[in-house]
Amino acid sequence: MYNKAMLIYNGSAGSNDIKASLAEAVEGLESYINELTLMKTLKKGDAEIFCLERAPQFDLIIIMGGDGTVHECVNGLIKLKESPPIFILPTGTCNDFARSLNIPLKIDAACEAFEEAKMIQSDIGIVNGRAFSNFFGVGLITKASEGTNDDLKQSIGKFSYFVSALQSMQQAAPFSYTLKTKEGVENDEAVMILAMNGHSLGTTSLYHEKSSLTDGLLDVYLIREAGLSLLKNLFSKATSPTFPEEMEGIDFIQTDSFELQIEQKEEIDIDGEIYMETPAEVRLEQKSLPFVTFPTDQ
């Protein structure tokens, strides 16, 4: 039983959907929480401010929203000396980090399973001073939806459009990069570079036996032009059981930090949000934030 909890929800979503989701969440959580405070975001950045300024007053932080809301909250909570436990109620398009935590994707199911919840101290990535819970990416992931109707991207979700655009793409322009890790320096070309902390991207599982939210390592994928067809297969769920050990055109490394320089500046995508450019200094803060997770049989 928690004494005081703060539930942060995205006020820009459809009002009818939000009312129904809130009612479902409040009813589902009332047996676990004595006092529940609802905080509605009205603009970008509100969730981060709520977490930074008010989270220390509570025993539990509940994030009801998609990956963007989670991203904002993480950037507020990471700045605290000690964060309360964090419970995600997924209501977004992809809910990738919630998937990584094995949280049921329906609010009633997530609330019902709450009594069997476990807590993990999850790693959190940091790039140029900003936090990400799920992924860092440059290249194709930022370009696939350029010039596309914003209403379409909004209606089907940014990642859904990315996957759709990827399937129809015949070729992609590679970029030259320099990647510095503790193991050395690599100069090469790629069409996309991903550094994953979580296990899901655009609802596509990138999980493998070496992946963990608590291992202190980022899973880095260097995708060459020759790996484009494999990338298409990956996002159409036609993956090989040997993934990621045998991936022609895609190199895989694990590291706790790296520096990335690109010949021409590239936009950086973190958790689906694009607001910075290369160069990038990326590191993992091990076991940084406490998240609610569930057994794998949920």
Secondary structure, DSSP 8 states (H G I E B T S, - for coil): -EEEEEEEEETTS-HHHHHHHHHHHHHHHTTTEEEEEEEEE-STTHHHHHHHHHGGG-SEEEEEE-HHHHHHHHHHHTTSSS---EEEEE-SSS-HHHHHTT--SSHHHHHHGGGG-EEEEEEEEEETTEEESSEEEEEHHHHTTTTS-HHHHHHH-HHHHHHHHHHH------EEEEEEETTEEEEEEESEEEEESSSEETTEE---TT--TTSS-EEEEEE-GGGHHHHHHHHTT---TTTTTS-TTEEEEEESEEEEEESS--EEEETTEEEEESSEEEEEEEEEEEEEE--TT-
